[in-house]
Amino acid sequence: MTPNQLLYYIAIGLIPGIGCTLAKRLIAYCGSAEAVFREKKLILQKIPGIGEILAREIVYQKVLSIAEQELAFIEKEQISAICYTDDNYPERLRQCEDGPIVLFVKGNIYPKYPKILSVVGTRNATPYGTEWCETIISQLSEQGYAPLIISGLAYGIDICAHRAALKNNLPTIAVMATGLDKIYPALHRATAAKIVEQNGALVTDFLSKTEPDRQNFLRRNRIIAGLADATLVVESGEKGGALVTAEMAISYNRDVLALPGRINDIYSRGCNILIRNNKAALVETISDIEYALGWESVAQSKQEKQLSFFIPQNEEEQLVVDALKKVDAENIDILSYATKISMSRLSALLFHLEMNGVVKSLPGKRYMLK
């Protein structure tokens, strides 16, 4: 994408009253972000959700000068700006309707990483929470699953998750509630620098000079949830950002996992509520994570042996098997998109393949090769 094209993608996100969902609709109707700013007011206001007031804001183009300043900043600081239409935009986040129009990235974002786990929790982490956070991440590394760990660089469970990932040589991504010109909290600057050094990334959809206001943390939580296959809540009170992230993950049809605690522990109440309400799978060991996400160890040789006896009955079955070979497990919606097979037809194919011992169904309408 050229700098000029990027300019308009940044600008469209700055128009007052237009969020990510509406911005994507505008781009789809007009053909490109630049075309949005060149369209006539009378045409714009006919687009669903726009109307006369928003159309006037777009036509006035007050936001372009701010976008130009941000473009100069990211070029100077060598920051990557990834638009949702780019090939290197994270695949899981692309599936979220309210995913950012532009992601600002310092480091390696791994757009198609096979296993991604968000780990969130209270800022007031207890020794119980930090110990189990470290243990779970360490065991996932030792067992060879090597997931990409996502969190928010905040105090408590967030920073514990990042540091545990770094300690175990796992890539990790910190999603910021500020622009990339500011590390918040400042106490975590060294960890932030180490994340980038060890092939992780700092990510945000906020512009430079953005202050760490409370509403920004709630907004960035959608990225934490959207980037991952699942969100693990380690500790949380009855209210808090971790529960907001869990609810967002549920809205994206992603798995939510929770570490249980004693009934009188303040910072386990949120986790216990998620489990009690069947919104989260209980996690006592990494075996629970393996089962929930379909991360069971299957030797490659065994898989190849199984597939060597498989004779596809038609081209569609081969398409499904080929798609599943590229991933550990996949949601049926994504399989339908990847294979261009209708949902009803794909369901029948997967059932046939499951009965013949070729695929295995997992919780959350996910499938994997046996």
C-alpha positions in Angstrom: 0.0 0.0 0.0 1.3 3.4 -0.9 1.7 6.2 1.7 -1.0 8.1 -0.1 -3.5 5.2 0.2 -2.5 4.7 3.8 -3.2 8.4 4.5 -6.9 7.9 3.6 -7.2 4.7 5.7 -5.9 6.6 8.7 -8.1 9.6 8.0 -11.3 7.6 7.7 -10.9 6.3 11.3 -10.7 9.9 12.5 -14.0 11.1 11.3 -16.2 11.8 14.3 -19.1 9.4 14.6 -17.7 6.8 12.3 -16.3 3.6 14.0 -14.5 0.7 12.4 -17.7 -1.1 11.3 -19.2 1.9 9.6 -15.8 2.9 8.0 -15.6 -0.6 6.4 -19.1 -0.1 5.0 -18.1 3.2 3.5 -15.0 1.8 1.9 -17.0 -1.2 0.5 -19.6 1.2 -1.0 -17.2 3.6 -2.5 -14.5 1.1 -3.6 -11.5 2.5 -1.6 -10.7 4.7 1.4 -9.6 7.5 -1.0 -12.8 7.3 -2.9 -14.8 7.9 0.3 -13.2 11.4 0.5 -13.8 12.1 -3.2 -17.5 11.1 -3.2 -20.2 13.7 -3.3 -22.2 14.5 -0.2 -25.5 13.5 -1.8 -24.2 10.1 -2.6 -22.5 9.6 0.8 -25.7 10.4 2.8 -27.6 7.6 1.0 -25.2 5.0 2.3 -26.8 3.1 5.2 -25.8 4.5 8.6 -24.3 7.7 7.2 -26.9 10.4 6.8 -26.5 14.1 6.2 -24.4 15.0 9.3 -21.7 12.3 8.8 -21.7 13.0 5.0 -20.9 16.6 5.8 -18.0 15.6 8.1 -16.5 13.5 5.4 -16.8 16.1 2.7 -15.2 18.8 4.9 -12.1 16.6 5.2 -10.9 18.2 8.4 -9.2 14.9 9.4 -6.7 14.7 6.5 -4.2 17.1 8.1 -4.1 15.0 11.3 -3.7 11.9 9.2 -0.7 13.5 7.4 1.0 14.2 10.8 0.5 10.6 11.8 1.9 9.3 8.5 5.0 11.4 9.1 5.3 10.0 12.6 5.1 6.3 11.6 7.6 6.9 8.8 10.1 8.6 11.1 9.8 5.9 13.8 9.8 3.0 11.3 6.4 1.7 12.5 4.4 -0.6 10.3 0.8 0.4 9.5 -1.3 -2.6 8.4 -4.7 -2.0 6.9 -7.5 -4.6 7.2 -7.4 -5.1 3.4 -3.7 -6.0 3.5 -2.5 -9.6 3.2 -0.4 -9.3 6.4 -3.4 -8.2 8.5 -4.0 -10.8 11.3 -6.4 -13.4 9.9 -8.3 -13.9 13.2 -8.8 -10.2 13.7 -10.0 -9.7 10.1 -13.0 -11.9 11.0 -14.1 -9.4 13.7 -16.6 -6.9 12.3 -15.3 -4.2 14.6 -11.6 -5.0 13.9 -9.4 -1.9 13.5 -9.1 -0.2 10.1 -5.4 0.3 10.6 -3.1 -1.5 13.1 0.2 0.3 14.0 2.9 -2.3 14.7 6.4 -2.3 16.1 7.8 -5.7 15.6 6.5 -9.0 14.2 2.7 -9.5 14.4 2.5 -13.1 13.0 -0.7 -12.7 10.9 -1.1 -16.5 10.4 0.4 -18.0 13.5 -1.0 -21.5 14.1 -1.8 -21.2 17.9 -2.6 -18.0 19.6 -3.7 -17.6 23.2 -4.7 -14.3 25.0 -4.0 -14.3 28.7 -5.7 -11.6 30.8 -6.6 -10.9 34.4 -6.7 -8.4 37.2 -4.0 -5.8 37.8 -4.1 -6.8 41.5 -2.7 -10.3 40.8 -2.2 -12.6 43.8 0.7 -15.0 44.1 -1.8 -17.8 43.2 -2.6 -16.1 39.9 1.0 -15.2 38.9 2.3 -18.7 39.8 -0.4 -20.4 37.8 0.0 -18.0 34.9 3.7 -18.7 34.8 3.1 -22.5 35.2 0.6 -22.8 32.4 2.7 -20.8 29.9 5.8 -22.7 30.8 4.1 -26.1 30.4 2.6 -25.0 27.0 6.2 -24.3 25.9 7.6 -27.5 27.3 5.0 -29.6 25.6 5.9 -28.2 22.3 2.7 -26.2 21.6 4.6 -22.9 21.4 1.6 -20.6 21.3 1.8 -16.9 20.6 0.8 -15.1 23.8 -1.3 -12.0 23.6 -1.9 -9.6 26.5 -2.1 -5.9 27.4 1.2 -4.9 29.1 -0.7 -3.8 32.2 0.2 -4.5 35.8 -0.7 -7.9 37.3 -1.6 -10.8 35.1 -0.8 -9.0 31.8 2.8 -8.3 32.5 3.2 -11.7 34.1 2.0 -13.4 30.9 4.4 -11.4 28.7 7.4 -12.1 31.0 6.5 -15.8 31.2 6.4 -16.0 27.4 9.7 -14.2 27.1 11.3 -16.5 29.7 10.1 -19.6 27.8 11.2 -18.2 24.4 7.6 -17.8 23.1 6.6 -14.9 20.9 4.3 -12.4 22.6 2.3 -9.4 21.5 1.4 -6.4 23.8 -1.7 -4.6 22.7 -1.5 -0.9 23.8 -4.1 1.5 24.9 -2.0 4.4 23.7 0.0 5.3 20.6 3.4 3.8 20.0 5.1 6.9 21.2 4.2 6.1 24.8 4.7 3.0 26.8 2.2 2.7 29.6 2.8 2.0 32.3 6.4 3.4 32.0 7.6 0.8 34.5 7.2 -1.8 31.8 9.4 -0.1 29.2 12.1 -2.7 29.5 9.7 -5.5 29.0 8.2 -3.8 26.0 11.6 -3.4 24.5 12.4 -7.1 25.1 9.2 -8.1 23.5 10.2 -6.5 20.2 13.8 -7.8 20.6 12.5 -11.4 20.9 10.5 -11.2 17.7 7.2 -10.1 19.3 5.4 -6.9 18.8 3.8 -3.8 20.3 0.4 -3.2 18.6 -2.2 -0.4 18.8 -4.9 1.2 16.7 -4.5 4.5 18.6 -2.6 7.5 17.1 0.5 9.0 18.7 -0.1 11.4 21.5 -3.1 9.4 22.7 -3.3 9.4 26.5 -4.0 6.2 28.5 -7.6 7.1 29.3 -9.9 4.5 30.8 -12.1 4.1 27.7 -9.0 3.3 25.6 -8.3 0.2 27.7 -11.8 -1.1 27.1 -11.5 -0.4 23.3 -8.2 -2.1 23.0 -9.6 -5.2 24.7 -11.4 -6.1 21.5 -8.0 -6.5 19.8 -6.7 -8.8 22.6 -9.8 -11.0 22.1 -9.9 -10.8 18.3 -6.2 -11.7 17.7 -6.5 -15.1 19.5 -8.1 -18.5 19.2 -9.1 -18.2 22.9 -8.9 -16.0 25.9 -7.6 -17.3 29.2 -8.8 -15.4 32.3 -6.4 -16.1 35.1 -7.8 -13.9 37.9 -10.6 -11.3 37.9 -13.0 -9.6 40.2 -16.7 -9.5 39.6 -16.1 -6.5 37.3 -13.1 -5.5 35.3 -11.4 -5.4 31.9 -10.6 -9.1 31.9 -14.3 -9.9 31.9 -14.9 -7.3 29.2 -12.3 -9.1 27.1 -13.9 -12.5 27.8 -17.3 -11.2 26.7 -15.8 -9.8 23.5 -14.2 -13.2 22.8 -17.6 -14.8 23.2 -19.1 -12.3 20.8 -16.4 -13.3 18.2 -17.3 -17.0 18.7 -13.9 -17.6 20.3 -13.3 -19.9 23.3 -13.0 -18.5 26.8 -11.0 -20.4 29.5 -10.8 -19.5 33.2 -8.7 -20.5 36.1 -11.0 -21.3 39.1 -10.4 -20.1 42.7 -11.7 -20.3 46.2 -15.2 -19.0 46.6 -14.1 -16.3 49.1 -11.2 -15.0 46.9 -12.1 -11.6 45.6 -9.9 -11.9 42.5 -11.3 -15.3 41.6 -15.0 -14.3 41.6 -15.0 -13.2 38.0 -13.4 -16.5 36.8 -15.8 -18.6 39.0 -18.8 -16.6 37.6 -17.7 -17.3 34.0 -17.4 -21.0 34.7 -20.7 -21.2 36.6 -22.5 -19.5 33.8 -21.0 -21.8 31.2 -19.2 -18.9 29.5 -15.7 -20.3 30.1 -14.1 -23.8 30.3 -12.5 -24.6 33.6 -8.7 -24.8 33.4 -6.8 -26.8 36.0 -4.0 -28.1 33.8 -2.8 -27.6 30.3 -4.8 -30.7 29.4 -7.9 -28.7 29.7 -6.5 -26.1 27.3 -5.5 -28.9 24.9 -9.0 -30.4 24.9 -10.9 -27.1 24.6 -8.7 -25.8 21.7 -8.0 -29.1 20.0 -4.3 -28.9 20.7 -3.9 -32.6 21.4 -0.5 -33.9 20.4 -0.8 -35.9 17.1 2.4 -37.2 15.7 2.9 -36.0 12.1 3.9 -39.5 11.1 0.6 -40.9 12.5 -1.4 -38.2 10.6 0.4 -39.0 7.4 -0.2 -42.7 7.8 -3.9 -42.1 8.4 -4.2 -39.9 5.4 -2.3 -42.4 3.2 -5.2 -44.8 3.5 -7.7 -42.0 2.8 -9.1 -42.0 -0.8 -11.3 -38.9 -1.4 -14.7 -39.7 -2.9 -14.7 -36.3 -4.7 -12.8 -33.1 -5.2 -14.6 -31.3 -2.3 -13.4 -33.9 0.3 -9.9 -33.3 -1.0 -10.3 -29.5 -0.6 -11.4 -30.0 3.0 -8.5 -32.3 3.8 -6.0 -30.0 2.1 -7.3 -27.0 4.1 -7.0 -28.8 7.4 -3.5 -29.9 6.6 -2.4 -26.3 6.8 -3.7 -25.7 10.4 -3.9 -27.6 13.7 -7.7 -27.0 13.9 -10.1 -24.7 12.2 -13.6 -23.3 12.7 -16.3 -24.5 10.2 -17.0 -20.8 9.1 -13.3 -20.3 8.1 -13.2 -23.7 6.4 -16.3 -22.7 4.4 -14.6 -19.5 3.3 -11.3 -21.2 2.5 -12.8 -24.0 0.4 -15.6 -22.0 -1.1 -18.0 -24.8 -0.1 -21.4 -23.8 1.3 -22.0 -24.3 5.0 -24.7 -27.0 4.6 -22.6 -29.0 2.1 -19.5 -28.6 4.2 -21.3 -29.9 7.3 -22.2 -33.1 5.4 -18.7 -33.5 4.1 -17.2 -33.1 7.6 -19.6 -35.6 9.0 -18.7 -38.2 6.4 -15.0 -37.6 7.0 -15.5 -37.9 10.8 -17.3 -41.2 10.4 -14.4 -42.5 8.3 -11.8 -41.5 10.9 -10.2 -38.7 8.9 -11.2 -35.7 10.9 -12.2 -35.0 14.5 -14.8 -32.6 15.7 -13.9 -30.2 18.6 -15.8 -27.8 20.8 -16.8 -24.5 19.2 -17.6 -26.1 15.7 -13.8 -26.6 15.1 -12.3 -29.5 13.2 -8.9 -31.1 12.9 -7.3 -34.0 11.1 -6.8 -37.1 13.2 
